[in-house]
């Protein structure tokens, strides 16, 4: 037996095989331990097994029936396209969905009373067999998250893909995500990576995925993913690169709909409190950047910082974490708020942000002082920041 080769195979299988095969994986490790001469390899595998498999009892399935993937329900996936004013990008968005290699889906297109010719573009697809619903709002709601709710209410699929109307995807996106759900049926969501592109589809240099694109699959407890990735900024930064379970979406707290700029961030945190996430390290989505995006406008006006404070206050109140981590979150946000408010001349925004820091996040000046001292000494394993890449 080639011990190193077998060791690498079993170690890789800890990431790739579903939780339902735990007993079989443990039996393979025990058999490897009896046959190998280097017992350090066996001990290493046992440590990795305990870390990935035993320490997280909330990996267990949520009670949904095991899908029979050979006889899938029809449709298995509901693709929701919420549109407002993105007529130039709609043909590419809709065509990339209809051309997916995975075809067991329905398409739901929602238009929030767009001022451009979006209605004309959408009506070109009204007779396509994959298009299940087209809904035109008579009045603009001004809230994309209400559109999400409307789309999910119409959806018949077990899984949901919110395909933002100005983005587009690789034709294998759904195939890859559904393979991840087949492999790890207890996951509440699967995420891939995203290229960032401009209005002319040119790929930008910046990259928000903190991993090397090696096509590996990584399986994380939802609580751990929140603590190591979601408390510094919205690491699931684009809804279009995510497929999630409809039944879990219907259970989560709907207060995220009140947040104009960061509602998706709170939505993903609420999702991850219900179970694990599967991360497929391939860039299969194209996240378009242009000046009409809500996130871009929020950064330019500094108004988004108030919603960011609300999200982190929600996380502190709903996610189990240490007192030290809560202190670091408060200190970091106090520091960030002070720096961003120094750049704005809007007195009302500054007053609202300080009130949010004080009343919602319970952040104080001494939290900032402790945070900055910790940051100076680079004591970052417990600090929510981009440098903490333990789970990446």
C-alpha positions in Angstrom: 0.0 0.0 0.0 1.3 3.5 -0.9 0.7 5.1 2.4 1.0 8.7 1.3 -1.3 8.2 -1.6 -4.0 6.5 0.5 -3.6 9.2 3.2 -4.2 11.9 0.6 -7.2 10.1 -0.7 -8.9 9.7 2.7 -8.0 13.3 3.7 -9.6 14.7 0.5 -12.7 12.6 1.0 -13.4 14.3 4.4 -14.3 17.4 2.3 -16.0 15.7 -0.5 -18.2 13.0 0.9 -21.6 13.5 2.5 -22.2 13.5 6.2 -24.3 10.4 5.8 -21.1 8.4 5.0 -19.5 9.2 8.4 -19.4 5.6 9.6 -17.9 4.4 6.3 -15.2 7.1 6.4 -14.3 6.2 10.0 -14.0 2.5 9.1 -11.6 3.4 6.2 -9.4 5.5 8.6 -9.3 2.6 11.1 -8.4 0.1 8.4 -5.7 2.5 7.2 -4.3 2.8 10.8 -4.0 -1.0 11.1 -2.1 -1.3 7.8 0.2 1.7 7.8 3.6 1.8 9.3 3.7 5.6 10.0 1.2 6.0 12.8 1.5 9.8 12.5 -0.5 9.7 9.3 -3.3 7.8 11.1 -3.3 10.2 14.0 -3.5 13.1 11.6 -6.5 11.6 9.8 -8.2 11.0 13.1 -7.7 14.7 14.1 -9.0 15.9 10.8 -12.0 13.5 11.1 -12.9 14.9 14.5 -12.5 18.4 13.4 -14.5 18.1 10.2 -17.1 15.6 11.3 -17.6 15.1 15.0 -17.4 18.6 16.4 -20.4 19.9 14.6 -23.6 18.0 15.6 -25.7 20.7 13.7 -24.5 19.0 10.4 -27.5 16.7 10.7 -30.2 17.0 8.0 -33.1 19.3 8.7 -35.8 16.7 8.2 -36.4 17.3 4.5 -36.9 14.0 2.7 -33.8 12.5 0.9 -34.1 13.5 -2.7 -34.1 10.7 -5.2 -31.8 12.2 -7.8 -32.5 9.6 -10.4 -36.2 10.7 -10.5 -36.0 14.4 -9.7 -39.1 16.4 -9.0 -40.2 18.7 -11.8 -39.1 21.4 -11.5 -36.2 20.9 -9.0 -35.0 24.5 -9.2 -36.8 27.8 -9.4 -34.8 30.5 -11.0 -36.0 34.0 -10.0 -34.9 37.1 -12.0 -35.9 40.3 -10.1 -35.4 43.2 -12.6 -35.5 47.0 -12.3 -34.1 49.1 -15.1 -31.6 46.6 -16.5 -33.0 46.2 -20.0 -29.5 46.4 -21.6 -28.4 43.3 -19.6 -31.6 41.3 -19.6 -31.1 39.3 -22.9 -27.7 38.0 -21.8 -29.1 37.2 -18.3 -32.1 35.3 -19.6 -30.3 33.5 -22.4 -27.6 32.2 -20.0 -30.3 30.8 -17.8 -32.2 29.1 -20.6 -28.9 27.6 -21.9 -27.9 25.9 -18.7 -26.7 22.3 -19.0 -29.0 21.5 -16.1 -32.5 21.9 -17.5 -34.8 20.8 -14.6 -35.8 24.3 -13.7 -38.6 26.9 -14.0 -37.9 30.6 -14.7 -39.8 33.3 -12.9 -39.2 36.9 -14.1 -40.3 39.8 -12.0 -40.2 43.5 -13.1 -40.5 46.2 -10.5 -42.1 48.8 -12.8 -38.9 49.6 -14.7 -38.7 53.0 -16.4 -36.9 51.6 -19.5 -37.9 49.0 -22.1 -37.5 46.0 -19.8 -41.2 45.0 -20.3 -40.6 44.7 -24.1 -37.4 42.6 -23.6 -39.1 40.3 -21.0 -42.2 39.7 -23.2 -40.0 38.2 -25.9 -39.7 35.1 -23.6 -43.3 34.8 -22.4 -43.9 31.7 -24.6 -40.7 29.9 -23.7 -41.5 26.5 -22.1 -39.2 27.1 -19.2 -40.8 30.5 -18.3 -43.4 29.7 -15.6 -44.3 33.3 -14.5 -43.8 36.8 -15.7 -45.0 39.5 -13.2 -45.0 43.2 -13.9 -45.5 45.5 -10.9 -47.8 48.5 -11.5 -45.9 50.5 -8.9 -42.3 50.4 -7.9 -41.6 48.8 -4.5 -38.1 50.1 -4.3 -37.1 46.9 -2.4 -35.5 44.0 -4.2 -35.9 41.8 -1.2 -39.7 42.1 -1.4 -39.3 40.8 -5.0 -37.3 37.8 -3.7 -40.2 37.0 -1.4 -42.7 37.3 -4.2 -40.7 35.1 -6.4 -40.2 32.4 -3.8 -44.0 32.4 -3.1 -44.5 31.6 -6.8 -41.7 29.0 -6.9 -42.5 25.2 -7.2 -38.9 24.0 -7.0 -37.1 22.6 -3.9 -34.1 24.9 -4.6 -34.0 28.6 -5.4 -31.5 30.6 -7.6 -31.9 34.4 -7.3 -30.4 35.4 -10.7 -29.9 39.2 -10.5 -30.9 40.8 -13.7 -27.6 42.6 -14.4 -25.4 39.5 -13.8 -24.8 36.4 -15.9 -23.5 32.9 -15.3 -21.5 30.1 -16.9 -23.7 27.5 -18.6 -22.6 24.8 -16.0 -23.5 26.9 -13.0 -26.7 25.0 -12.1 -25.2 21.6 -12.9 -22.4 22.3 -10.5 -24.5 23.6 -7.7 -27.0 20.7 -7.9 -24.1 18.2 -7.9 -23.1 19.8 -4.6 -26.6 19.4 -3.2 -26.6 15.8 -4.3 -23.3 15.3 -2.5 -24.3 17.2 0.6 -28.1 17.1 0.8 -28.1 18.6 4.3 -26.6 21.9 3.1 -28.9 24.9 3.3 -27.0 26.7 0.5 -24.2 26.2 -2.1 -22.0 29.1 -3.2 -19.5 29.4 -6.0 -17.2 32.2 -6.9 -17.7 35.3 -9.1 -15.7 37.3 -11.6 -16.4 41.0 -11.4 -17.2 42.5 -14.8 -17.9 46.0 -16.1 -20.8 47.2 -18.3 -19.0 45.8 -21.4 -18.4 42.3 -19.9 -14.7 43.0 -19.3 -13.4 41.0 -16.3 -12.0 43.4 -13.6 -8.8 42.7 -11.7 -10.3 42.8 -8.2 -11.3 39.6 -6.6 -13.4 39.2 -3.5 -13.1 35.4 -3.2 -10.3 34.7 -0.7 -9.3 31.3 -2.1 -7.4 29.8 -5.0 -9.7 28.6 -7.8 -8.8 24.9 -7.7 -12.3 23.3 -8.2 -12.4 21.8 -4.8 -15.5 21.4 -2.6 -15.5 22.6 1.0 -18.2 21.8 3.5 -18.6 24.1 6.6 -20.9 24.3 9.6 -23.0 27.3 9.2 -22.1 28.7 12.6 -18.4 28.5 11.8 -18.8 30.1 8.4 -20.6 33.0 10.0 -17.9 33.5 12.7 -15.0 33.2 10.3 -16.3 34.9 7.2 -19.5 36.9 7.8 -18.7 39.3 10.7 -16.3 41.6 8.9 -18.2 42.1 5.6 -20.7 40.3 3.4 -18.6 37.4 2.1 -21.5 36.0 0.2 -21.4 39.3 -1.8 -23.6 38.4 -4.7 -27.0 36.6 -4.6 -26.4 35.3 -8.2 -23.6 33.0 -7.1 -25.8 31.2 -4.6 -28.4 28.4 -4.7 -30.4 27.8 -1.5 -33.2 25.6 -0.2 -36.7 27.0 -0.4 -37.9 25.4 2.9 -35.1 27.1 4.8 -35.8 30.5 3.2 -39.4 30.2 4.4 -38.2 29.7 8.0 -35.7 32.6 8.4 -36.4 36.0 10.1 -37.8 38.4 7.5 -36.4 41.5 9.2 -33.7 41.6 6.5 -36.3 43.0 4.1 -36.2 46.3 6.0 -32.5 46.9 5.1 -32.1 48.5 1.7 -28.4 48.2 1.4 -27.4 45.1 3.4 -30.5 43.0 3.5 -28.8 40.1 1.7 -26.0 40.0 4.3 -28.4 39.6 7.1 -30.4 37.0 5.0 -27.3 34.8 4.6 -26.4 35.0 8.3 -30.0 33.9 9.1 -29.7 31.1 6.6 -26.4 29.8 8.0 -27.9 29.6 11.5 -30.1 26.8 10.1 -27.3 24.5 8.8 -24.1 24.0 6.8 -22.9 25.5 3.6 -21.0 24.0 0.6 -18.4 26.2 -1.1 -17.4 25.2 -4.6 -14.2 26.9 -5.5 -14.9 27.7 -9.1 -15.9 31.1 -10.6 -19.1 30.3 -12.4 -20.8 33.7 -12.0 -20.2 37.1 -13.4 -21.0 40.0 -11.0 -21.6 43.2 -12.9 -20.3 46.5 -11.6 -21.9 49.8 -12.7 -22.9 53.1 -11.2 -26.6 52.2 -10.9 -26.0 49.4 -8.4 -27.5 49.9 -4.9 -24.3 48.8 -3.2 -22.3 51.4 -5.2 -24.6 54.2 -4.3 -24.6 53.2 -0.6 -20.7 53.4 -0.6 -20.8 56.7 -2.3 -23.3 58.3 0.2 -22.1 56.6 3.4 -25.7 55.7 4.2 -25.0 52.0 4.0 -23.0 52.1 7.2 -26.2 52.3 9.3 -27.6 49.2 7.7 -24.2 47.5 8.2 -24.4 48.3 12.0 -27.9 46.8 12.1 -26.7 43.6 10.5 -23.9 43.1 13.0 -26.3 43.9 15.8 -28.5 41.2 14.5 -25.5 38.8 14.3 -24.5 39.5 17.9 -28.0 38.9 19.1 -28.7 35.7 17.1 -25.3 33.9 16.7 -23.5 32.2 19.6 -20.0 33.8 20.0 -17.5 34.7 22.7 -17.6 37.9 24.6 -14.2 38.8 23.1 -15.5 38.4 19.6 -18.5 40.6 20.3 -16.1 43.2 21.8 -14.0 43.1 18.6 -17.0 43.5 16.3 -18.1 46.6 18.3 -14.6 48.1 18.3 -14.1 47.5 14.6 -17.4 49.0 13.7 -16.8 52.0 15.9 -13.4 52.5 14.3 -14.9 52.1 10.8 -17.8 54.4 11.5 -15.5 57.2 12.8 -13.3 57.0 9.7 -16.2 56.9 7.2 -18.2 59.7 8.9 -15.1 61.9 8.7 -15.5 61.8 5.0 -19.2 62.9 4.9 -20.7 66.3 5.3 -24.2 65.0 5.9 -24.9 65.8 9.5 -28.1 63.8 9.7 -26.4 60.6 8.4 -23.6 61.1 11.0 -26.1 61.6 13.8 -28.1 58.5 12.7 -24.9 56.4 12.5 -23.7 57.4 15.9 -27.2 56.6 17.3 -27.1 53.2 15.7 -23.7 52.5 17.1 -24.8 53.5 20.6 -28.4 52.0 20.6 -28.2 49.0 18.3 -24.6 47.7 18.5 -23.9 49.0 22.1 -20.5 50.2 20.8 -18.5 52.6 22.9 -15.2 54.4 22.5 -13.3 52.0 24.8 -14.3 49.1 22.4 -12.5 50.9 19.6 -9.4 51.4 21.8 -9.2 47.7 22.7 -9.8 46.8 19.0 -6.9 49.0 17.9 -4.6 47.7 20.5 -5.3 44.1 19.5 -4.9 45.0 15.8 -1.5 46.7 16.5 -0.2 43.5 18.1 -1.7 41.6 15.1 -3.5 39.2 17.5 -5.9 38.3 14.7 -7.1 34.7 15.2 -10.0 36.1 17.2 -10.5 39.3 15.2 -13.1 39.2 12.4 -11.0 40.5 9.5 -9.9 39.6 6.0 -6.5 38.4 7.4 -8.3 35.6 9.2 -8.3 33.0 6.5 -8.4 29.8 8.6 -11.6 28.6 6.9 -10.5 29.8 3.4 
